[in-house]
Amino acid sequence: MVAMPAVEHPMGGDDVLRAFLELDTPPGFKAELIEGEIAVTPPPDGDHEDAIARFARAVAREAAEELYVSGGKGLITPKGRFIPDATVAPAGHFRAQESWSSTVGVALVLAVTSTSPVKDREPNRLGHAAAGVPCSLLLDRGEGKVTLFTDPEDGDDTTIHETESGRRIKPPAPFSFALDTAPLR
């Protein structure tokens, strides 16, 4: 990840947002605006992508409701503009929405640690909590842990369930199943 700090001279918050929205990133890279800084991340490795695909397959197979897993959906939060590794919402939720959307209706966001695990562990999660996303799931490959953050309140999650990778973790409704994290390593 390359962090480009917000410029301190005459460029204000609106100018940083405008520069961010006009940014032309190389193919496969993603750009996010996190707490006033533009972060550009290179394409993920194969294990990262495999974990996301296996997560999406588990949701499609086991969730009690029909949920769609979107990769690369831009979300607008009070703390910036984030692109989770996966965003889960009811079927059809993102139809006819712009590239950057509100988090209203999002059931869960997934982060799989990669080149910038610190960003995945804290600022991303807090951004989603500040926006009221009910669940954030962190697959922390470096730490060998899976953490489910739920019940956001006052900009942070109030409930945290952590387990070792390879064990089951149970997200709340609408998921209604225990997610086997063994295939997600």
Backbone as a ProteinNet text record, in pm:
[ID]
protein_1_A
[PRIMARY]
MVAMPAVEHPMGGDDVLRAFLELDTPPGFKAELIEGEIAVTPPPDGDHEDAIARFARAVAREAAEELYVSGGKGLITPKGRFIPDATVAPAGHFRAQESWSSTVGVALVLAVTSTSPVKDREPNRLGHAAAGVPCSLLLDRGEGKVTLFTDPEDGDDTTIHETESGRRIKPPAPFSFALDTAPLR
[TERTIARY]
83.9	0	87.6	47	113.8	16.9	52.2	-34.3	8.9	-87	-59.8	-130.3	-57.6	-123.4	-196.5	-301.5	-373.5	-275.7	-281.1	-189.2	-226	-124.7	-150.4	-162	-118.3	-128.7	-271.5	-298.2	-434.2	-538.3	-494.9	-592.2	-672.9	-802.8	-888.7	-947.6	-1038.6	-1102	-1174	-1242.7	-1313.2	-1214.7	-1098.8	-997.2	-937.9	-917.7	-865.1	-966.8	-1094.4	-1198.8	-1202.3	-1194.9	-1197.6	-1075.8	-957.4	-836.1	-850.5	-909	-930.8	-1024	-1135.5	-1233.9	-1180.7	-1081.7	-1022.3	-898.1	-857.6	-736.2	-748.2	-642.4	-639	-538.8	-588.2	-500	-464.8	-349.7	-312.7	-412.2	-425.6	-517.4	-489.7	-597	-586.4	-564.2	-516.9	-496	-628.3	-640.4	-760.1	-716.4	-795.3	-768.6	-883	-848.3	-946.5	-908.5	-1005.9	-983.6	-1015.6	-910.8	-925.6	-879.1	-973.7	-943.5	-854.6	-890.6	-819.6	-695.5	-661.3	-544.5	-587.7	-522.4	-549.2	-456	-513.5	-436.2	-456	-345.1	-349.1	-288.1	-363.1	-322.6	-302.3	-192.6	-168.8	-265.5	-272.1	-358.3	-321.5	-421	-396.8	-334.5	-277	-219.7	-329.8	-293	-389.7	-457.5	-384.6	-445.5	-552.3	-526.1	-621.4	-750.8	-737.7	-853.4	-926.8	-852.4	-912.2	-999.3	-951.7	-1028.7	-1160.4	-1156.2	-1277.8	-1375.2	-1326	-1411.6	-1476.7	-1399.1	-1454.5	-1558.3	-1534.5	-1632.3	-1762.3	-1752	-1870.7	-1948.5	-1876	-1941.5	-2014.8	-1953.5	-2018.2	-2146.1	-2142	-2261.4	-2371.3	-2336.8	-2436.8	-2497.9	-2416.7	-2461.6	-2541.1	-2499.2	-2550.6	-2639.3	-2639.7	-2720.9	-2869.2	-2945.8	-3089.1	-3162	-3109	-3168	-3078.6	-3135.3	-3053.8	-2972.4	-2842.6	-2750.2	-2651.1	-2612.4	-2510.4	-2381.6	-2271.7	-2139.4	-2075.8	-2047.7	-1989	-1843.6	-1756.2	-1615.6	-1590.5	-1525	-1489.1	-1595.7	-1696.1	-1801.1	-1752.1	-1754.7	-1713	-1821	-1782.4	-1877.3	-1835.8	-1933.3	-1909.6	-1941.9	-1845.3	-1865	-1826.3	-1859.5	-1817.1	-1664.9	-1591.5	-1445.6	-1373.9	-1450.2	-1387.6	-1461.9	-1389.7	-1444.2	-1361.5	-1430.1	-1364	-1412.2	-1323.1	-1359.2	-1326	-1424.4	-1397.9	-1362.1	-1295.6	-1266	-1394.9	-1497.2	-1629.6	-1734.2	-1846.3	-1958.8	-2080.2	-2150.3	-2266	-2392.6	-2490.4	-2618.3	-2727.1	-2854.5	-2962.7	-2951.9	-2999.4	-2996	-3052.7	-2981.7	-3027.1	-3004	-2947.9	-2932.8	-2852.5	-2746.8	-2660	-2700.5	-2807.4	-2853.2	-2887	-2842	-2869.2	-2804.5	-2708.6	-2637.3	-2509.4	-2460.8	-2337	-2217.2	-2099.1	-1975.9	-1954.5	-1980.9	-1968.2	-2108.1	-2138.9	-2274.3	-2275.1	-2390.3	-2414.7	-2401.9	-2379.1	-2372.5	-2510.2	-2612.6	-2747.6	-2784.1	-2826.4	-2866	-2754.3	-2630.1	-2518	-2524.5	-2515.2	-2524.3	-2387.7	-2282.6	-2149.6	-2045.2	-1929.6	-1812.8	-1702.9	-1623.1	-1514.2	-1382.1	-1284.5	-1147.7	-1056.8	-971.2	-869.5	-736.6	-656.6	-532	-442.1	-370	-280.5	-157.1	-124	-0.6	-4.1	-122	-134.3	-227.4	-182.2	-272.3	-320.3	-241.1	-282.2	-407.6	-412.3	-530	-652.7	-632.4	-743.8	-793.1	-699.9	-735.9	-807.3	-773.3	-828.4	-905.2	-841.8	-917.3	-1035.9	-1020.1	-1132.5	-1249.2	-1218.7	-1323.6	-1395.1	-1320.1	-1381.2	-1464.2	-1420.6	-1499.2	-1634	-1633.9	-1760.1	-1847.7	-1787.1	-1863.7	-1927.1	-1852.4	-1905.3	-2025	-2027.6	-2138.2	-2254	-2237.3	-2344.9	-2354.5	-2249	-2251.8	-2260.2	-2361.5	-2384.5	-2276.2	-2203.9	-2100.8	-1979.2	-1862.8	-1736.5	-1662.4	-1614.8	-1540.7	-1397.9	-1302	-1160.8	-1092.9	-1040.8	-959.2	-814.6	-754.1	-619.2	-518.9	-468.7	-378	-245.8	-197.1	-70.6	-76.8	-190	-208.1	-270.4	-323	-388.4	-519.2	-591.3	-716.1	-828.9	-949.9	-1070.5	-1148	-1185.4	-1257.4	-1385.1	-1494.8	-1625.1	-1658.6	-1676.4	-1712.8	-1859	-1939.2	-2082.3	-2130.4	-2255.9	-2326.2	-2255.1	-2239.7	-2172.5	-2252.9	-2180.2	-2240.6	-2136.1	-2173.4	-2083.6	-1949.2	-1951.5	-1832	-1742	-1785	-1704.1	-1796.4	-1741.3	-1818.7	-1818.6	-1933.9	-1943.9	-1927.9	-1938.7	-1923	-1814.2	-1721	-1609.5	-1598.7	-1605	-1586.4	-1459.3	-1362.6	-1236.1	-1209.4	-1156.3	-1119.7	-995.7	-934.8	-820.7	-871.8	-791.1	-826.2	-844.4	-943.1	-970	-1088.3	-1133.6	-1250.5	-1373.9	-1488.5	-1614.5	-1644.6	-1710	-1756.1	-1897.3	-1986.2	-2127.1	-2170.4	-2180.4	-2235.3	-2384.4	-2437.9	-2581.2	-2667.2	-2797.8	-2891.7	-2852.3	-2863.5	-2936.6	-2853.7	-2740.3	-2653.6	-2699.7	-2735.1	-2796.1	-2715.3	-2582.8	-2498.7	-2364.1	-2295.3	-2160.3	-2061.8	-1983.2	-1888.7	-1763.9	-1733.4	-1612	-1497	-1404.5	-1295.1	-1174.4	-1176.1	-1062.1	-1028.1	-1128.8	-1095.1	-1054.5	-1067	-1044.5	-903.3	-812.8	-675.7	-595
-117.3	0	122.4	221.2	349.9	450.7	513.5	613.9	750.6	827.6	963.3	1056.2	1117.9	1199.1	1318	1358.9	1478	1595	1675	1787	1894.3	1949	2044	2187.7	2219.7	2357.8	2388.6	2489.8	2537.8	2433.2	2313.2	2212.1	2165.4	2183.3	2142.5	2005	1963.6	1832.3	1807.1	1910	1893.8	1870.6	1938.6	1921.3	1780.8	1726.1	1590.5	1491.1	1510.8	1422.9	1432.7	1552.7	1570.4	1500.5	1520.2	1454.7	1303.1	1253.9	1110.1	1057.8	1126.5	1080.9	1087.5	1173.1	1185.3	1098.6	1027.5	946.4	835.2	815.9	709.5	604.9	496.4	393.5	292.1	228.2	123.9	7.3	-67.7	-182.5	-278.5	-319	-413.6	-348.9	-226.1	-156.1	-98.2	-75.6	-8.2	111.5	216.2	338	361.1	397.1	428	560.3	629.1	752.9	722.1	711.4	667	777.5	836.7	941.6	1050.1	1097.6	1207.6	1170.2	1042.2	997.4	905.2	921.2	834.2	713.8	594	469.7	391.3	355.9	278.2	142.1	36.8	-99.1	-181.4	-258.2	-341.1	-459.9	-527.5	-645.3	-749.7	-820.6	-920.1	-1048.3	-1126.5	-1254.9	-1360.2	-1476.5	-1583.1	-1637	-1647.7	-1697.5	-1600.3	-1471.3	-1367	-1384	-1398.1	-1413.9	-1545.7	-1651.8	-1780.9	-1772.4	-1701.3	-1686	-1613.5	-1510.5	-1436.2	-1525.1	-1598.1	-1686.2	-1793.7	-1851.4	-1955.1	-1897	-1773.9	-1705.5	-1684.6	-1634.2	-1609.1	-1737.9	-1843.6	-1972.7	-2021.8	-2004.5	-2045.4	-1964.6	-1835.1	-1750.5	-1795.8	-1819	-1860.9	-1995.7	-2084.8	-2221.1	-2227.9	-2150.7	-2175	-2067.7	-1945.7	-1839.9	-1871.2	-1838.2	-1864.4	-1777	-1657.6	-1566.2	-1559.8	-1515.6	-1498.7	-1370.8	-1388.5	-1276.4	-1277.9	-1159.2	-1146.8	-1099.2	-1151.1	-1109.4	-1034.4	-908.1	-823	-795.6	-814.3	-778.7	-643.9	-555	-427.1	-320.7	-333.6	-231.8	-115.1	4.6	123.9	169.1	190.4	233.8	368.6	456.1	587.7	578.9	618	617.3	754.4	782.4	909.1	923.5	814.1	817.8	805.6	803.2	797.9	708.1	668.6	582.4	455	345.1	216	118.2	25.5	-84.2	-213.2	-271.5	-397	-508.2	-611.2	-726.2	-792.7	-790.4	-840.8	-764.2	-738.6	-670.8	-760	-789.4	-878.8	-796.9	-816.4	-746	-835.5	-803.1	-881.7	-882.4	-988.8	-1003.6	-879.7	-828.7	-714	-578.5	-576.4	-451	-344.9	-383.3	-285.7	-252.9	-314.8	-287.5	-139	-77.7	62.7	163.2	120.1	213.5	259.9	374.3	432.1	349.2	382.1	313.6	325.8	444.5	468.5	478.5	393.1	385	399.5	428.4	431	288.4	276.7	145.2	95	174.7	135	4.3	-94.5	-223.3	-326	-284	-377.5	-462.8	-594.2	-684.7	-713	-716.8	-753.5	-707.4	-668	-643.4	-738.3	-782.2	-875.8	-809.4	-824.4	-781.5	-902.2	-924.5	-1028.6	-954.8	-974.7	-898.7	-929.2	-823.9	-837.4	-752.2	-667.5	-589.1	-483.8	-444.8	-344.3	-394.2	-490.2	-546.6	-445.4	-343.6	-242.5	-171.5	-138.1	-72.3	-163.4	-292.8	-387.7	-405.2	-404.7	-432.4	-316.2	-192.9	-82.8	21	103.2	210.4	162.6	54.4	4.1	-35.9	-112.4	-158.5	-40.5	57.7	173.9	256.1	262.3	331.7	265.3	132.6	60.3	69.8	66.3	80.2	219.3	322.4	458.6	473.5	393.3	396.9	305.9	230.8	144.7	9.3	-34.6	-168.8	-269	-355.4	-440.9	-544.9	-590	-693.4	-664.6	-681.4	-678.6	-806.2	-875.4	-998.9	-976.8	-1002.1	-985.4	-1121	-1160	-1280.6	-1232.2	-1245.7	-1194.7	-1305.4	-1310.6	-1418.3	-1411.9	-1292.3	-1277.1	-1323.7	-1299.6	-1337.3	-1475.3	-1532.6	-1663.6	-1658.3	-1545.9	-1526.4	-1482.6	-1508	-1459	-1382.7	-1259.4	-1176.3	-1124.5	-1139.2	-1088.1	-970.7	-853.5	-732	-702.8	-681.7	-656	-545.1	-509.8	-413.9	-278.6	-210.5	-81	23.6	104	210.5	318.5	441.6	555.6	538.2	486.3	477.6	358.8	264.5	144.9	25.4	-93.1	-215.5	-248	-286.9	-315.1	-462.7	-549.9	-693.2	-746.6	-820.7	-876.2	-1024.5	-1107.4	-1252.1	-1287	-1344.4	-1379.5	-1528.3	-1589.2	-1729.7	-1753.1	-1865.5	-1903.2	-1941.9	-1914.9	-1960.1	-2111.3	-2158.8	-2302	-2342.1	-2253	-2281.9	-2217	-2250.9	-2192.7	-2063.9	-1971.2	-1846.8	-1822	-1774.8	-1763.6	-1617.8	-1567.8	-1433.6	-1433.5	-1319.7	-1312.6	-1313.9	-1312.8	-1305.7	-1185.8	-1198.7	-1297.1	-1418.8	-1441.6	-1550.6	-1686.1	-1698.2	-1819.5	-1946.2	-1937	-2055.2	-2023.5	-2128.1	-2112.3	-2125.1	-2022.1	-2017.9	-2097.7	-2196.9	-2276.5	-2195.4	-2151.9	-2066.8	-2146.1	-2278.5	-2360.4	-2337.2	-2333.5	-2314	-2170.7	-2078.2	-1936.7	-1889.1	-1980.3	-1941.1	-1890.5
0	0	0	-76.9	-78.6	-20.5	90.5	151.2	102.8	58.5	13.9	111.2	207	308.2	247.2	316.4	274	274.7	170.9	158.6	259.7	327.7	435.1	388.6	266.8	222.8	182.1	99	75.2	34.9	-2.2	-44.6	76.8	73.8	184.3	161.3	251.5	244.6	114.1	61.5	-65.6	-179.4	-173.4	-277.2	-272.9	-152.8	-139.6	-196.1	-163.7	-217.9	-369.9	-423.8	-568.5	-632.1	-573.2	-625.3	-618.9	-510.2	-494.8	-603.9	-625.1	-722.9	-866.1	-889.5	-1022.5	-1040	-936.4	-939.9	-1042.4	-1119.2	-1218.8	-1170.1	-1114	-1059.2	-1167.9	-1155.8	-1252.3	-1246.2	-1353.8	-1354.9	-1238.2	-1171	-1060.5	-925.6	-921.9	-795.4	-747.7	-617.4	-567.2	-483.4	-491.9	-415.6	-318.5	-195.9	-92.8	-28.3	25.9	99.5	244.8	326	464.3	557.6	628.3	725.5	665.8	545.5	483	405.3	398.6	323.7	210.5	97.4	-15.9	-3.3	-2.6	6.3	-121.9	-186.4	-309.9	-280.2	-309.4	-276.2	-403.7	-410.9	-530.1	-534.7	-648.3	-658.5	-553.1	-500	-395.5	-450.7	-358	-397.8	-410.9	-460.7	-486.6	-362	-250.1	-126.6	-76	-91.9	-53.2	-133.3	-263.9	-351.2	-325.4	-295.6	-265.9	-139.9	-38.2	86.1	59	-23.9	-57.1	-134.8	-231.8	-312	-225.3	-134.1	-46	49.9	97.5	182.4	104.1	-18.1	-100.3	-125.4	-149.2	-173.2	-48.5	69.1	194.6	217.7	192.2	209.8	114.1	-11.6	-110.2	-74.9	-22.3	9.5	139.6	240.1	374.6	435.7	384.5	444.8	431	532.7	532.7	431	405.9	308.4	185.1	73.6	-46.1	-32.2	-20.8	-4.9	-119.8	-164.4	-267.8	-203.8	-251	-206.6	-322.9	-299.2	-401.8	-367.9	-463.4	-445.3	-509.9	-440.4	-498.7	-494.3	-408.9	-398.8	-315	-369.7	-297.2	-199.9	-74.8	28.8	86.8	103.9	163.2	311.3	395.1	540.2	595.5	721.3	781.2	790	779	790.6	656.5	547.1	416.1	319.3	215.8	111.6	108.6	133.7	149.7	44.1	8.9	-80.6	-6.2	64.1	135	36.6	86.9	2.2	-44.3	40	2.7	82.5	18.5	81.7	63	171.4	165.7	189.3	101.4	111	52.4	79.2	19.1	-133.7	-193.3	-339.2	-406.7	-505.5	-582.6	-518.5	-398.6	-323.9	-399.7	-467.8	-533	-676.5	-723.2	-859.2	-872.6	-981.5	-1016.4	-919.9	-840.6	-752.7	-820.6	-777.6	-830.8	-783.3	-832.1	-790.1	-640.5	-586.6	-442.5	-385.8	-287.6	-232.5	-81.6	-31.6	112.1	166.6	294.9	358.1	402.6	384.2	424.9	354.8	431.3	376.8	368.8	390.8	389.6	516.4	501.1	616	678.4	595.8	644.8	545	598.3	513.6	558.1	461	486.3	452.4	541.6	513.8	532.7	434.9	442	442.6	545.8	553.9	435.2	394.6	279.9	303.4	207.8	216.5	326	371	476.9	586.3	668.3	768.4	871	901.3	999.3	951	821.8	764.1	774.9	749.2	756.2	899.5	995.2	1134.1	1203.1	1170.9	1248.8	1165.9	1081.1	1015.4	932.3	858.4	778.5	868.9	971.7	1063.6	1128.2	1174.4	1239.7	1141.5	1016.5	915.4	894	887.9	869.7	994.6	1112.1	1236.9	1244.5	1206	1208.5	1115.1	1008.2	912.8	954	1062.4	1110.9	1043.6	974.1	914.7	1029.8	1031.8	1148.5	1177.2	1074.7	1094.5	1008.1	1069.1	995.1	1031.8	930.7	953.1	904.4	992.5	960.3	959.3	842.9	831.6	837.6	954.3	976.6	950.9	829.4	789.6	865.8	894.1	965.2	1109.5	1174.6	1314.8	1330.6	1221.2	1229.9	1308.1	1295.3	1369.8	1277.4	1322.5	1257.3	1363	1329.5	1426.5	1363.5	1436.9	1395.5	1486	1425.5	1497.9	1468	1573.3	1552.8	1646	1628.6	1714	1722.3	1606.7	1608.8	1687.1	1761	1839.9	1864.2	1841.6	1862.3	1789.8	1667.7	1586.1	1611	1694.1	1717	1738.1	1719.6	1740.7	1889.2	1941.7	2084.8	2118.1	2018.8	2042.1	1950.8	2009.6	1933.8	1965.2	1861.3	1873.6	1797.3	1865.6	1801.5	1820.3	1715	1722.7	1636.4	1655.4	1571.7	1433.2	1331.2	1196.1	1200.2	1127.3	1124.1	1209.6	1296.2	1380.2	1318.9	1373.7	1326	1402.3	1330.3	1392.2	1339.4	1426	1388.7	1376.4	1252.4	1233.3	1267.2	1311.1	1343.8	1217	1235.3	1122.5	1036.9	908.9	830	787.4	848.5	803.9	853.5	979.1	1033.6	1011	1012.3	1003.7	1067.8	1107	1161.6	1045.2	1025.3	914.4	950	868.6	886.5	828	913.1	866.7	816.4	831.4	786.1	638	548.8	407.4	373.5	468.1	439.7	469.7	500.3	537.6	423.2
[MASK]
+++++++++++++++++++++++++++++++++++++++++++++++++++++++++++++++++++++++++++++++++++++++++++++++++++++++++++++++++++++++++++++++++++++++++++++++++++++++++++++++++++++++++++++++++++++++++

